Amino acid sequence: MAVIRLARPGDGPAVEALAKVALGADAATPVGPGAFAAAIDRHGGRLSLPHGTGCALVAEAAESTPIGLTYTCAPVRLIEHYAELGRHGQRRLAGVLTELELLTVAEHARGAGVGTALLAAMEARLRSGGCRLVLAKVGAGDRLVLRWYRRRGYLPAVPGEPVTIDVDGAMIAFDDGGDGYRLAVKSLDPTQQVHRGSTRTGTYLAVTPARPSATPPWSVLPRGRPRR
Ligand SMILES: CC(C)(COP(=O)(O)OP(=O)(O)OC[C@H]1O[C@@H](n2cnc3c(N)ncnc32)[C@H](O)[C@@H]1OP(=O)(O)O)[C@@H](O)C(=O)NCCC(=O)NCCS
C-alpha cells in the first residue's frame, strides 16, 4: 500500500508531472514550466503563498517515487475579493476555507485506494489545522470524478450555484466562476453540514450548524457574490 507523506525536495519533477495530469495552471498554483518542481525541490511540500501555505502531499509506492499528489491552498481570489473584512478577517477566511487544487493518481496506480488515502490524509491535516470547508474543483463534464467525490462525502454544486458559509458573522458567498469547473464541497467540522436550500430564484449550498434557514444566506450580503 502507498505511504502518504508531505512532498520533499527531490520530488519536484514527479510532482510536476502528476500536476500536469490533473489540470492546467491556476492563479494559486505555481506556474510556468518547471516552476512547481522548482518550488517543491526548494521548499518541500509547504509553499508560502499569499494568504497562507500551499500544501503538497504525495503517495509514495515501494520504489519511493510519488504515484499520487494532492495540493491544497487558500482560495486566494475569493479572499482578495473580501478585502472589506480587513487583514484579520481575511486571515480567518483563509483559515477556515481551503481549495483542493489538485488531486491525481498516476494512471497505472488507479483503482487501488491511493486517491481515497490521499484525500483522507489531506482532510485530516486540514481539519487539525482548523479548516471547516474544503472546495474541490472538478471538470464540469467529469461525471465519474464527481461521483467519486460524492461517495467520499462531497456535495457537488450545480453550475453557477452559490455556496455560502458564515465566518465569524460575515456571510461569505461564492460560486464556480463559470470557468469550466464545478465545485464539490465538504464540511470538515463534524458539527456542521453542507445542505442544499432553495429560493424562488434557484438553489444554493450552505454550511450550517443546524437546520436550513428559511432566509437565503446571501440576502444579508451588501452586494453580489464573488466568483472564486
Ligand atoms: C479521481 C482519482 C484521483 C481517483 O484515484 P484512485 O486512486 O483511482 O481512486 P481510489 O482507488 O481510491 O478509488 C476507487 C474508485 O475508483 C474507481 N476505479 C476503479 N478502477 C479505476 C480506474 N482504473 N481508474 C479510475 N477509477 C477507478 C472505483 O470504482 C472506485 O470507486 P468507488 O470507490 O467510488 O466505487 C483518479 O482517478 C485520477 O487521478 N483521475 C484523474 C485526475 C482527476 O480527475 N482528478 C480529480 C480532479 S481534481
Ligand as a Chemical Component Dictionary entry (heavy atoms), coordinates in Angstrom:
data_LIG
# 
_chem_comp.id                   LIG 
_chem_comp.type                 NON-POLYMER 
_chem_comp.pdbx_formal_charge   0 
_chem_comp.three_letter_code    LIG 
# 
loop_
_chem_comp_atom.comp_id 
_chem_comp_atom.atom_id 
_chem_comp_atom.alt_atom_id 
_chem_comp_atom.type_symbol 
_chem_comp_atom.charge 
_chem_comp_atom.model_Cartn_x 
_chem_comp_atom.model_Cartn_y 
_chem_comp_atom.model_Cartn_z 
_chem_comp_atom.pdbx_ordinal 
LIG C1  C1  C 0 -10.063 10.541 -9.281  1  
LIG C2  C2  C 0 -8.771  9.805  -8.912  2  
LIG C3  C3  C 0 -7.876  10.742 -8.104  3  
LIG C4  C4  C 0 -9.146  8.617  -8.054  4  
LIG O1  O1  O 0 -7.951  7.984  -7.603  5  
LIG P1  P1  P 0 -7.881  6.389  -7.423  6  
LIG O2  O2  O 0 -6.640  6.082  -6.675  7  
LIG O3  O3  O 0 -8.091  5.743  -8.720  8  
LIG O4  O4  O 0 -9.187  6.164  -6.518  9  
LIG P2  P2  P 0 -9.420  5.010  -5.460  10 
LIG O5  O5  O 0 -8.729  3.775  -5.926  11 
LIG O6  O6  O 0 -9.157  5.486  -4.111  12 
LIG O7  O7  O 0 -10.967 4.867  -5.575  13 
LIG C5  C5  C 0 -11.512 3.787  -6.255  14 
LIG C6  C6  C 0 -12.661 4.261  -7.038  15 
LIG O8  O8  O 0 -12.281 4.450  -8.399  16 
LIG C7  C7  C 0 -12.973 3.506  -9.233  17 
LIG N1  N1  N 0 -11.948 2.872  -10.075 18 
LIG C8  C8  C 0 -11.612 1.597  -10.125 19 
LIG N2  N2  N 0 -10.668 1.388  -11.026 20 
LIG C9  C9  C 0 -10.407 2.588  -11.578 21 
LIG C10 C10 C 0 -9.513  3.001  -12.579 22 
LIG N3  N3  N 0 -8.698  2.150  -13.215 23 
LIG N4  N4  N 0 -9.477  4.315  -12.875 24 
LIG C11 C11 C 0 -10.274 5.180  -12.231 25 
LIG N5  N5  N 0 -11.149 4.820  -11.279 26 
LIG C12 C12 C 0 -11.217 3.526  -10.953 27 
LIG C13 C13 C 0 -13.606 2.524  -8.337  28 
LIG O9  O9  O 0 -14.841 2.179  -8.901  29 
LIG C14 C14 C 0 -13.735 3.258  -7.035  30 
LIG O10 O10 O 0 -14.912 3.979  -6.988  31 
LIG P3  P3  P 0 -15.821 3.968  -5.702  32 
LIG O11 O11 O 0 -14.978 3.602  -4.533  33 
LIG O12 O12 O 0 -16.326 5.373  -5.616  34 
LIG O13 O13 O 0 -16.841 2.973  -6.014  35 
LIG C15 C15 C 0 -8.040  9.301  -10.168 36 
LIG O14 O14 O 0 -8.943  8.565  -10.951 37 
LIG C16 C16 C 0 -7.396  10.369 -11.020 38 
LIG O15 O15 O 0 -6.241  10.747 -10.794 39 
LIG N6  N6  N 0 -8.106  10.890 -12.033 40 
LIG C17 C17 C 0 -7.556  11.892 -12.948 41 
LIG C18 C18 C 0 -7.362  13.241 -12.298 42 
LIG C19 C19 C 0 -8.646  13.782 -11.733 43 
LIG O16 O16 O 0 -9.676  13.725 -12.375 44 
LIG N7  N7  N 0 -8.585  14.318 -10.501 45 
LIG C20 C20 C 0 -9.732  14.851 -9.785  46 
LIG C21 C21 C 0 -9.986  16.283 -10.087 47 
LIG S1  S1  S 0 -9.010  17.373 -9.083  48 
# 
loop_
_chem_comp_bond.comp_id 
_chem_comp_bond.atom_id_1 
_chem_comp_bond.atom_id_2 
_chem_comp_bond.value_order 
_chem_comp_bond.pdbx_ordinal 
LIG C1  C2  SING 1  
LIG C2  C3  SING 2  
LIG C2  C4  SING 3  
LIG C2  C15 SING 4  
LIG C4  O1  SING 5  
LIG O1  P1  SING 6  
LIG P1  O2  DOUB 7  
LIG P1  O3  SING 8  
LIG P1  O4  SING 9  
LIG O4  P2  SING 10 
LIG P2  O5  DOUB 11 
LIG P2  O6  SING 12 
LIG P2  O7  SING 13 
LIG O7  C5  SING 14 
LIG C5  C6  SING 15 
LIG C6  O8  SING 16 
LIG C6  C14 SING 17 
LIG O8  C7  SING 18 
LIG C7  N1  SING 19 
LIG C7  C13 SING 20 
LIG N1  C8  SING 21 
LIG N1  C12 SING 22 
LIG C8  N2  DOUB 23 
LIG N2  C9  SING 24 
LIG C9  C10 SING 25 
LIG C9  C12 DOUB 26 
LIG C10 N3  SING 27 
LIG C10 N4  DOUB 28 
LIG N4  C11 SING 29 
LIG C11 N5  DOUB 30 
LIG N5  C12 SING 31 
LIG C13 O9  SING 32 
LIG C13 C14 SING 33 
LIG C14 O10 SING 34 
LIG O10 P3  SING 35 
LIG P3  O11 DOUB 36 
LIG P3  O12 SING 37 
LIG P3  O13 SING 38 
LIG C15 O14 SING 39 
LIG C15 C16 SING 40 
LIG C16 O15 DOUB 41 
LIG C16 N6  SING 42 
LIG N6  C17 SING 43 
LIG C17 C18 SING 44 
LIG C18 C19 SING 45 
LIG C19 O16 DOUB 46 
LIG C19 N7  SING 47 
LIG N7  C20 SING 48 
LIG C20 C21 SING 49 
LIG C21 S1  SING 50 
# 
